[in-house]
Amino acid sequence: MQLSRTLKSLGLCIATGLMVSAAPIAAFAAEPLKVAFVYLGPRGDGGWTQQHDMGRLGLEKEMGDKIKTTFVENVPETADSERVFRQLASMATS
């Protein structure tokens, strides 16, 4: 369980790093940069999830039509989360 949480945290850090480093590239892209957020709980939980969603909204505001964000909330840390990640990844390539 701890390893799973650590790997997910690492994945989030890597995705965030890629997103930040790719942001200038998005200005030159023909299509908007697609960024997905996966939340363990509801967006309005008053904690980490809410803060992450505020960051997502800040990205949208700052980058306008150069970025397209999506999110899925209440995703449990089970095998089902892999399905959610795969669905989001397939949406990004379509």
N, C-alpha and C positions, 0 to 999 in steps of 0.2 A: 504494500500500500504506500509506504513512504517512498520507495523507488519510483513508483508510478507518479506520485505527486511531484517528485523531483524532476522526472523526465518531462512532465507537462510544463512545469515552471521553466525548465531550460528551453523547451520548444517555444513558449511564449516570449522569452527573452530574445531568442534567435529571430522569431518572427517580427518582434518589435524593432530589433536592430536592422533587419532587412528593410522593413517598412520605412524607417527613418533614413537609411542610406539610399533607398530608391526614390524618396520623395522628390529630389531635384530632377531625376530622370522622368518622372511622371509629367513634368511640365512640357516635355518634348514628345510624349507618347500620343498616338492618334486616339487611343481609347483611354478611359480613366483607369487609374490604378485600383485594383480590387483588393480590399482588405476585409478579412473576416475576424470576428471576435466570438469566442466561446466562453460563456459564463457558467460557473457552477451553480449560481443562485439567480434570483431575480434582479433586474437592473436597479430597482429602487430599494435595495437592501440596507442602505445607509453605511455600507462598508466598502470593501475592495471592489466588488462588482460595480457598484454605483460609480466609484472613482474611475474605473476602467471605461465605463460607458461615457462618462463626462469627457475623457480623453478622446474617445471615438467621435463624439459630437464636435469637439474642438478641431479634430482633423478635418471633418466635413466643412466646418466654418472657414478654416484657414485655407483649405485647398479648393473649395468650391467644386466645380464640375470636373476637376482633374482627378478626383478620387470617388470611389463608390464603396461604401462600407455596408456590411451586413452583420447581423449578430444572431446567436442562438443562446437563449438563456435556460437555466435549470437543467443543464446537462450533467448527469451523475458521473462520478469517476468509476465507471464500469466499462465493460467491453462495448457497451452502446456508444460510448464517446468516440470510439474509433469510427463508427458508422457516420457520425456527425462530421468528423474531420474529413473523411473521404468524400462525403456529399459536398462540403464546402470547397474542397480542392477541385472536384470535377466541375463545379459551377465556375470556378476561376478560369478554367481552361476552355470553357464553351463560349 
